[in-house]
């Protein structure tokens, strides 16, 4: 029996009286399909009732677009065409609810993520993705076969098209970029390698192309009387949080940093994700900068202006920071830090240049943790066969694997320090991770990092300062001042000014907040981190949110890592 598709709207009582169970089932399936198509739009709605015209468009627009598409395309092909949109919508909502991430934002920056990292994140959700695909296939087939159908006349088509065009003229231009399902279509188009123009026009914060201005200058000079030979190193870590270092009250089996190093345990990162934190760390931009990567030159350009030979060796992609070093290499993300980066360090140190500035960007304790350490010598025995599962049964093993990864991170740091300690010239090193990590630490059960909202767990990191005897003997007062400051509340923005001073470099500094830890005391200041391009959040607000969330439920709480056998 074939019924009028819209009879339920025109005469609901009559339709209910004549509709067969199959028709009712088909109509319910079609209604559920439409709900799935517009469900992701709810993630964009404001939390208050103080809506703007753009907010109204984001709320009503998706519903109208889906209904209009169904009226203009009454056939079964509608379900085939909109199936990918429905699937993406479910995954988008699931990622928001389960992982707290914005898939569309990550998709715009997919070039910055290594394949191993993408695979590690997706692997635990593979069964759920297969189930979603199967559910949508069954629902679409049900709606297509059993749903009541009818042809829509030309007048109705014209009326729908005209109403859509009229409504479009009332929607503010910027709202179209956020309108579901227009937004995922634009993101997909912008993410294609062949569409850099579209990405630049619609999503400049994604930094698809190198935004560095080749003529940007820091107007750097070297102070009179500075050593004729010197080496400075910035070692950028990954995903190491402060409370897992032994010096900061972490697991006792995690090895300690090399003797003589200064360890700061209270440092806030610029952001909770590599793609935002590293560009901030090496620039003169403050957290909250509107673009992901500044058009300004990096601090390596300042060192180059002052006569240093500059090097950048990385396990991640060039698009992370667009460094402007004279010598660069971007190794495979797969593997441990030592074999990937130590040969580059040795080659750079062996070069004849008298002044060298070297950046090493390591994997450190980045997920997947079990790929970051040698299981035969790790301090904690961990069964890595289950992969990156995040559940109550595996949480203890996950945390122990993370502790092993932090131990390996410190081991790599100590190897770099040992290489520099063998040098005769003054040498100075700064190490700090670009972000921390969530390990289901409070009632929100937050895991990993790069979330829709930053947390205190993924933005609280340590920093290590080290100098060889030649440097310390040449700068005893500066070293003493630095030693007196490592217990102060620090920010990532303090590290590069300190490193440049250690190199005897003076430069144009437009910011007032960063502190050169070798030159002046840390003042009272409100610390903040970048929540998104153009938006910041106060550090204390993140701490308060974690406290308000309370602890994990009692059956999730675990003893400290050192209680493990």
C-alpha positions as CSV (number, residue, x, y, z in Angstrom):
1,X,0.0,0.0,0.0
2,X,1.4,3.4,-1.0
3,X,0.4,6.5,0.9
4,X,0.9,10.2,0.7
5,X,4.3,11.1,2.1
6,X,3.0,14.2,3.8
7,X,-0.6,13.0,4.6
8,X,0.4,12.7,8.3
9,X,1.0,16.4,8.3
10,X,-2.1,17.4,6.4
11,X,-4.5,15.1,8.0
12,X,-2.9,13.2,10.9
13,X,-6.0,11.5,12.2
14,X,-6.9,10.1,8.7
15,X,-3.4,9.0,8.1
16,X,-3.2,7.1,11.4
17,X,-6.5,5.4,10.7
18,X,-5.3,4.1,7.3
19,X,-1.6,3.6,7.8
20,X,-0.3,0.0,8.0
21,X,2.3,-1.0,10.5
22,X,4.8,-1.1,7.8
23,X,4.0,2.5,6.8
24,X,4.2,3.6,10.4
25,X,7.6,1.9,10.7
26,X,8.8,3.5,7.5
27,X,7.6,7.0,8.6
28,X,9.4,6.6,11.9
29,X,12.6,5.5,10.2
30,X,12.5,8.6,7.9
31,X,11.8,10.9,10.9
32,X,14.7,9.4,12.8
33,X,16.9,9.9,9.7
34,X,16.1,13.6,9.6
35,X,16.8,13.9,13.3
36,X,20.3,12.3,12.7
37,X,21.0,14.8,9.9
38,X,20.3,17.8,12.1
39,X,21.5,16.5,15.5
40,X,25.1,17.7,15.1
41,X,23.9,21.3,14.8
42,X,23.0,21.2,18.5
43,X,26.8,21.2,19.3
44,X,27.0,24.7,17.8
45,X,24.1,26.3,19.7
46,X,24.7,28.9,22.5
47,X,24.2,27.8,26.1
48,X,22.2,30.9,26.9
49,X,19.0,32.4,25.5
50,X,20.8,35.5,24.4
51,X,20.9,34.4,20.8
52,X,22.1,36.5,17.9
53,X,20.7,36.3,14.4
54,X,23.6,34.0,13.5
55,X,22.7,31.7,16.4
56,X,19.1,31.5,15.2
57,X,20.4,30.5,11.7
58,X,22.5,27.8,13.2
59,X,19.5,26.4,15.1
60,X,16.8,26.6,12.4
61,X,19.0,26.5,9.3
62,X,20.0,22.8,9.4
63,X,16.4,21.7,10.0
64,X,15.2,23.7,7.1
65,X,18.0,22.5,4.8
66,X,17.3,18.9,5.5
67,X,13.5,19.2,5.1
68,X,14.0,21.2,1.9
69,X,16.4,18.6,0.5
70,X,13.8,15.9,1.2
71,X,11.0,17.9,-0.5
72,X,13.2,18.5,-3.5
73,X,14.5,15.0,-3.7
74,X,11.6,12.7,-2.7
75,X,13.1,9.5,-4.1
76,X,15.1,6.8,-2.4
77,X,18.4,8.4,-3.6
78,X,18.0,10.9,-0.9
79,X,19.1,8.3,1.7
80,X,22.1,7.3,-0.3
81,X,23.2,10.9,-0.9
82,X,22.7,12.0,2.8
83,X,24.1,8.8,4.3
84,X,27.7,10.2,4.6
85,X,26.3,13.3,6.3
86,X,24.3,11.3,8.8
87,X,27.3,9.1,9.5
88,X,29.6,12.1,10.0
89,X,27.1,13.7,12.2
90,X,26.9,10.7,14.5
91,X,30.7,10.5,14.7
92,X,30.9,14.2,15.3
93,X,28.5,14.1,18.2
94,X,30.2,11.0,19.5
95,X,33.6,12.6,19.4
96,X,32.3,15.6,21.3
97,X,30.6,13.5,24.0
98,X,33.2,10.7,24.4
99,X,36.5,12.5,23.7
100,X,35.6,16.1,23.9
101,X,37.2,16.9,20.5
102,X,36.0,18.9,17.6
103,X,36.4,16.6,14.6
104,X,36.0,19.4,12.0
105,X,38.7,21.4,13.6
106,X,41.0,18.4,13.6
107,X,40.1,17.7,10.0
108,X,41.3,21.2,9.0
109,X,44.7,20.4,10.5
110,X,45.0,16.8,9.4
111,X,48.3,17.6,7.7
112,X,49.9,18.3,11.1
113,X,49.1,14.8,12.5
114,X,51.2,11.8,11.7
115,X,49.5,8.7,10.5
116,X,50.5,6.7,13.6
117,X,48.8,9.3,15.8
118,X,45.6,9.3,13.8
119,X,45.6,5.5,13.8
120,X,46.1,5.3,17.5
121,X,43.2,7.6,18.2
122,X,40.8,5.9,15.9
123,X,41.7,2.3,16.7
124,X,39.7,2.0,20.0
125,X,36.6,3.3,18.2
126,X,36.8,1.0,15.2
127,X,34.0,-1.3,16.5
128,X,31.8,1.6,17.2
129,X,32.3,3.1,13.8
130,X,31.4,-0.3,12.1
131,X,28.3,-0.4,14.3
132,X,27.3,3.1,13.3
133,X,27.7,2.3,9.6
134,X,25.7,-0.9,9.9
135,X,22.9,0.9,11.9
136,X,22.7,3.7,9.3
137,X,22.6,1.2,6.4
138,X,19.7,-0.7,8.1
139,X,17.8,2.5,8.9
140,X,18.2,4.0,5.4
141,X,17.0,0.8,3.8
142,X,14.0,0.7,6.1
143,X,13.0,4.3,5.4
144,X,13.6,3.9,1.7
145,X,11.6,0.7,1.3
146,X,8.7,1.3,3.7
147,X,8.4,5.0,4.0
148,X,5.3,6.5,2.3
149,X,6.2,8.3,-0.9
150,X,4.7,10.7,-3.4
151,X,5.9,13.0,-6.1
152,X,6.5,16.6,-5.3
153,X,5.1,18.9,-8.0
154,X,7.0,21.7,-9.8
155,X,5.2,24.4,-7.8
156,X,6.1,22.9,-4.5
157,X,9.7,22.6,-5.7
158,X,9.8,26.2,-6.8
159,X,8.3,27.3,-3.5
160,X,10.8,25.4,-1.5
161,X,13.8,26.7,-3.6
162,X,12.4,30.3,-3.3
163,X,11.9,30.0,0.5
164,X,15.5,28.6,0.9
165,X,16.9,31.4,-1.2
166,X,15.0,34.1,0.8
167,X,16.1,32.6,4.1
168,X,19.7,32.4,2.8
169,X,19.7,36.2,2.2
170,X,18.8,36.7,5.9
171,X,21.6,34.5,7.2
172,X,24.8,36.4,8.2
173,X,27.7,35.5,5.9
174,X,30.0,34.1,8.7
175,X,27.2,31.8,9.9
176,X,27.2,29.9,6.6
177,X,30.7,28.6,7.4
178,X,29.4,27.1,10.7
179,X,26.0,25.9,9.4
180,X,25.4,22.2,9.5
181,X,25.7,20.3,7.1
182,X,27.3,23.1,5.1
183,X,30.2,23.3,7.5
184,X,31.5,19.7,7.0
185,X,31.2,20.1,3.3
186,X,33.4,23.2,3.4
187,X,35.8,21.6,5.8
188,X,36.1,18.5,3.5
189,X,36.7,20.7,0.5
190,X,39.3,22.9,2.3
191,X,41.1,19.8,3.7
192,X,41.8,18.5,0.2
193,X,45.4,19.0,-0.9
194,X,44.2,20.6,-4.1
195,X,42.2,23.3,-2.4
196,X,44.6,25.6,-0.6
197,X,42.8,28.7,-1.9
198,X,39.5,27.7,-0.2
199,X,41.3,26.9,3.0
200,X,43.0,30.2,3.1
201,X,39.8,32.1,2.4
202,X,37.5,30.2,4.8
203,X,39.7,28.9,7.5
204,X,42.9,30.9,7.8
205,X,43.5,29.7,11.3
206,X,44.3,26.2,9.9
207,X,47.6,27.5,8.4
208,X,47.4,25.4,5.3
209,X,50.4,27.3,3.8
210,X,53.5,28.7,5.5
211,X,52.4,32.1,6.9
212,X,55.9,33.2,7.9
213,X,56.9,36.6,6.5
214,X,60.4,36.0,4.9
215,X,61.4,39.6,5.8
216,X,60.2,39.6,9.4
217,X,63.0,40.6,11.8
218,X,63.6,40.5,15.5
219,X,66.4,43.1,15.2
220,X,68.6,40.8,17.2
221,X,72.2,41.6,18.2
222,X,74.7,39.8,20.5
223,X,76.0,41.6,23.5
224,X,79.6,42.7,23.7
225,X,81.9,40.3,25.4
226,X,79.8,37.2,24.7
227,X,81.7,34.0,24.2
228,X,83.1,33.5,20.7
229,X,81.7,29.9,20.7
230,X,78.4,28.8,22.2
231,X,75.7,26.2,21.8
232,X,72.1,26.6,22.9
233,X,69.4,23.9,22.6
234,X,65.6,24.0,22.9
235,X,64.3,20.5,23.4
236,X,60.5,20.5,22.8
237,X,58.8,17.5,24.5
238,X,55.5,15.9,24.0
239,X,52.7,15.1,26.4
240,X,54.7,15.0,29.6
241,X,52.8,16.4,32.6
242,X,54.5,17.8,35.6
243,X,53.3,15.4,38.2
244,X,54.9,12.3,36.5
245,X,58.4,13.6,36.9
246,X,60.2,12.2,40.0
247,X,61.4,15.7,40.9
248,X,57.8,16.9,40.9
249,X,56.4,14.2,43.2
250,X,55.8,11.7,40.5
251,X,56.4,7.9,40.4
252,X,59.7,7.1,42.1
253,X,60.7,4.6,39.6
254,X,60.8,7.2,36.8
255,X,64.4,8.1,36.4
256,X,65.6,11.5,37.6
257,X,66.9,14.3,35.4
258,X,70.7,14.5,35.1
259,X,72.5,15.9,38.1
260,X,72.9,19.7,38.0
261,X,69.8,20.4,36.1
262,X,67.1,22.8,37.4
263,X,63.6,21.4,37.3
264,X,60.6,23.7,37.3
265,X,57.4,21.8,38.2
266,X,54.8,24.6,37.8
267,X,54.7,25.7,34.2
268,X,51.6,26.4,32.1
269,X,51.8,25.5,28.4
270,X,50.6,27.9,25.7
271,X,47.8,25.5,24.7
272,X,46.7,21.9,25.1
273,X,47.7,20.7,21.6
274,X,50.9,20.6,19.6
275,X,49.5,22.4,16.6
276,X,48.8,25.5,18.7
277,X,51.4,25.2,21.6
278,X,54.6,24.9,19.6
279,X,54.0,27.9,17.3
280,X,53.3,30.0,20.4
281,X,56.3,28.7,22.2
282,X,58.7,29.8,19.5
283,X,57.1,33.1,18.6
284,X,56.4,36.5,20.1
285,X,52.7,35.9,20.1
286,X,50.7,35.6,23.3
287,X,48.1,32.8,23.8
288,X,44.9,34.0,22.2
289,X,46.6,34.9,18.9
290,X,44.0,34.7,16.1
291,X,46.0,32.5,13.8
292,X,47.4,29.1,14.6
293,X,50.9,30.1,13.2
294,X,52.1,33.6,13.4
295,X,53.3,35.5,10.3
296,X,56.3,36.6,12.4
297,X,59.6,34.9,12.2
298,X,60.5,32.3,14.9
299,X,63.1,32.9,17.6
300,X,65.6,31.0,15.4
301,X,65.6,33.9,13.0
302,X,66.7,36.1,15.9
303,X,69.5,33.8,16.7
304,X,70.5,33.8,13.0
305,X,70.5,37.6,13.0
306,X,72.9,37.4,15.9
307,X,75.3,35.1,14.1
308,X,74.1,31.7,15.1
309,X,73.8,28.7,12.8
310,X,70.3,27.4,13.3
311,X,69.0,23.8,13.2
312,X,65.5,22.3,13.6
313,X,65.1,18.5,13.8
314,X,61.6,17.1,14.3
315,X,59.6,13.9,14.5
316,X,56.5,15.6,13.3
317,X,55.4,17.5,10.2
318,X,56.8,20.7,8.9
319,X,53.3,22.3,9.1
320,X,53.3,22.2,12.9
321,X,55.4,25.3,13.3
322,X,56.9,26.2,9.9
323,X,60.3,26.8,11.4
324,X,62.7,29.0,9.6
325,X,66.0,27.3,10.5
326,X,68.9,27.0,8.1
327,X,69.1,23.3,8.5
328,X,65.9,21.2,9.0
329,X,64.8,17.6,8.9
330,X,61.5,16.0,9.7
331,X,61.9,12.4,10.6
332,X,59.2,9.7,10.7
333,X,56.9,9.8,13.7
334,X,57.3,6.1,14.2
335,X,60.1,5.1,16.5
336,X,61.9,6.3,19.6
337,X,63.5,9.6,20.1
338,X,67.1,8.6,20.4
339,X,67.6,6.8,17.0
340,X,65.5,9.5,15.3
341,X,67.1,12.7,16.7
342,X,70.4,12.0,18.3
343,X,72.3,11.5,15.0
344,X,71.0,14.9,13.9
345,X,72.2,16.4,17.1
346,X,75.6,14.8,16.7
347,X,75.9,16.1,13.1
348,X,74.9,19.6,14.1
349,X,77.4,19.7,17.0
350,X,80.2,18.4,14.7
351,X,79.7,21.3,12.3
352,X,82.5,24.0,12.3
353,X,80.2,26.9,13.1
354,X,81.2,28.6,16.3
355,X,77.7,29.6,17.3
356,X,74.9,27.0,17.1
357,X,71.2,27.0,18.0
358,X,69.5,23.6,17.8
359,X,65.8,22.7,18.3
360,X,64.8,19.1,18.8
361,X,61.1,18.2,18.8
362,X,60.7,14.7,20.3
363,X,57.9,12.2,20.7
364,X,58.5,11.9,24.4
365,X,55.4,10.4,26.1
366,X,52.9,11.0,23.3
367,X,50.2,8.4,22.8
368,X,50.5,5.5,21.9
369,X,52.6,5.2,25.1
370,X,53.8,1.6,24.5
371,X,55.6,2.7,21.3
372,X,57.8,5.2,23.3
373,X,59.9,2.9,25.5
374,X,61.9,-0.3,25.6
375,X,59.7,-2.8,27.4
376,X,62.7,-4.9,28.5
377,X,64.2,-2.0,30.6
378,X,61.1,0.0,31.5
379,X,60.6,0.6,35.2
380,X,57.0,-0.9,35.2
381,X,56.0,-4.1,33.6
382,X,53.0,-3.4,31.3
383,X,51.0,-5.7,29.0
384,X,50.7,-3.6,25.9
385,X,48.8,-6.3,23.9
386,X,45.4,-4.6,24.4
387,X,46.5,-1.4,22.7
388,X,45.3,2.0,23.6
389,X,42.1,1.0,25.5
390,X,40.6,3.6,27.9
391,X,38.4,1.8,30.4
392,X,38.3,0.9,34.0
393,X,39.9,-2.5,33.5
394,X,42.8,-1.0,31.5
395,X,43.3,2.3,33.3
396,X,45.9,1.1,35.6
397,X,48.0,-0.4,32.8
398,X,47.5,2.7,30.8
399,X,48.9,4.9,33.5
400,X,51.8,2.6,34.1
401,X,52.6,2.6,30.4
402,X,52.5,6.4,30.5
403,X,54.9,6.4,33.4
404,X,57.2,4.2,31.4
405,X,57.0,6.7,28.5
406,X,57.8,9.6,30.8
407,X,60.8,7.6,32.1
408,X,62.0,7.1,28.5
409,X,61.5,10.8,27.9
410,X,63.8,11.7,30.8
411,X,66.3,9.2,29.5
412,X,66.4,10.9,26.1
413,X,66.7,14.3,27.8
414,X,69.7,12.9,29.8
415,X,71.3,11.7,26.6
416,X,71.1,15.1,25.0
417,X,72.5,16.7,28.2
418,X,75.4,14.1,28.2
419,X,76.2,15.0,24.5
420,X,76.3,18.7,25.4
421,X,78.3,18.1,28.6
422,X,81.1,16.7,26.4
423,X,81.4,20.0,24.6
424,X,84.2,22.5,25.5
425,X,82.2,25.6,24.6
426,X,79.5,27.1,26.8
427,X,76.2,25.2,26.3
428,X,72.7,25.9,27.6
429,X,69.6,23.8,27.3
430,X,65.9,24.3,27.9
431,X,63.4,21.4,27.8
432,X,59.7,21.5,28.2
433,X,56.8,19.5,26.8
434,X,54.4,21.4,24.5
435,X,51.4,20.1,26.5
436,X,50.4,17.7,29.2
437,X,48.0,14.7,29.2
438,X,44.7,13.7,30.6
439,X,44.7,10.3,32.4
440,X,41.1,10.2,33.7
441,X,42.2,12.2,36.7
442,X,38.8,13.6,37.9
443,X,35.1,13.0,37.7
444,X,35.0,14.0,34.1
445,X,37.2,11.0,33.1
446,X,39.1,13.1,30.6
447,X,41.7,11.3,28.5
448,X,44.6,12.5,26.3
449,X,44.7,16.1,25.0
450,X,43.7,18.4,22.1
451,X,40.1,18.6,23.3
452,X,37.3,21.0,22.6
453,X,38.2,22.7,25.9
454,X,41.6,22.8,27.6
455,X,42.0,21.3,31.1
456,X,44.5,21.7,33.9
457,X,45.8,18.2,33.2
458,X,46.8,18.8,29.6
459,X,48.3,22.3,30.1
460,X,50.4,21.8,33.2
461,X,53.9,20.8,32.3
462,X,57.5,20.8,33.7
463,X,60.5,22.6,32.4
464,X,64.2,21.7,32.8
465,X,67.1,24.2,32.5
466,X,70.7,22.9,32.2
467,X,74.1,24.5,31.5
468,X,77.5,23.0,31.4
469,X,80.3,24.2,33.6
470,X,81.7,26.5,31.0
471,X,78.4,28.4,30.7
472,X,77.9,28.5,34.5
473,X,81.4,29.7,35.2
474,X,80.8,32.6,32.7
475,X,77.4,33.5,34.1
476,X,77.4,32.7,37.8
477,X,74.9,35.4,38.8
478,X,72.4,34.5,36.0
479,X,72.6,30.8,36.9
480,X,71.9,31.7,40.6
481,X,69.0,33.9,39.7
482,X,67.5,31.1,37.5
483,X,68.0,28.6,40.3
484,X,66.0,30.9,42.6
485,X,63.1,31.1,40.2
486,X,62.3,27.5,39.2
487,X,59.8,27.1,42.0
488,X,57.8,30.2,40.8
489,X,54.6,29.8,38.7
490,X,56.0,30.0,35.1
491,X,54.6,30.1,31.7
492,X,55.8,28.8,28.3
493,X,56.3,32.3,27.1
494,X,59.2,32.7,29.6
495,X,61.3,30.0,28.0
496,X,62.5,31.5,24.7
497,X,63.4,34.9,26.3
498,X,65.5,33.0,28.9
499,X,67.2,30.9,26.1
500,X,68.0,34.0,24.1
501,X,69.5,35.8,27.1
502,X,71.6,32.6,27.7
503,X,72.9,33.1,24.1
504,X,73.7,36.7,24.8
505,X,71.1,37.9,22.3
506,X,69.1,41.1,22.6
507,X,66.0,41.6,20.5
508,X,62.8,43.6,20.0
509,X,60.3,42.3,22.5
510,X,56.8,43.8,22.2
511,X,55.3,41.8,25.0
512,X,55.4,42.8,28.7
513,X,54.3,39.5,30.2
514,X,57.1,37.1,29.4
515,X,59.9,36.9,32.0
516,X,63.6,36.4,31.2
517,X,64.3,34.2,34.1
518,X,68.1,35.0,34.0
519,X,67.4,38.8,34.3
520,X,64.4,39.6,36.5
521,X,62.1,38.1,39.1
522,X,58.7,36.6,38.1
523,X,56.1,39.2,39.0
524,X,52.5,38.5,40.2
525,X,50.5,37.8,37.1
526,X,47.5,35.9,35.9
527,X,48.4,32.9,33.9
528,X,46.3,31.9,30.9
529,X,46.3,29.4,28.0
530,X,44.9,29.4,24.5
531,X,41.6,27.6,24.3
532,X,41.2,28.2,20.5
533,X,42.6,30.7,18.0
534,X,41.6,34.1,19.3
535,X,40.3,32.8,22.6
536,X,42.0,32.2,26.0
537,X,41.0,30.8,29.4
538,X,42.5,31.7,32.8
539,X,44.7,28.9,34.2
540,X,43.0,29.2,37.6
541,X,39.6,28.6,35.9
542,X,40.9,25.3,34.6
543,X,42.1,24.3,38.1
544,X,38.7,25.3,39.6
545,X,36.9,23.2,37.0
546,X,39.0,20.1,37.8
547,X,38.3,20.6,41.6
548,X,34.6,21.1,41.0
549,X,34.5,17.8,39.0
550,X,35.5,15.9,42.0
551,X,37.4,12.6,41.9
552,X,36.6,9.6,39.8
553,X,33.9,7.2,41.1
554,X,35.3,4.9,43.9
555,X,35.6,1.9,41.7
556,X,37.8,3.8,39.2
557,X,40.3,5.1,41.7
558,X,43.7,3.5,41.5
559,X,46.7,3.4,43.8
560,X,49.8,5.3,42.9
561,X,51.9,3.8,40.2
562,X,54.6,2.7,42.6
563,X,52.2,0.4,44.4
564,X,52.3,-1.8,41.3
565,X,54.5,-5.0,41.3
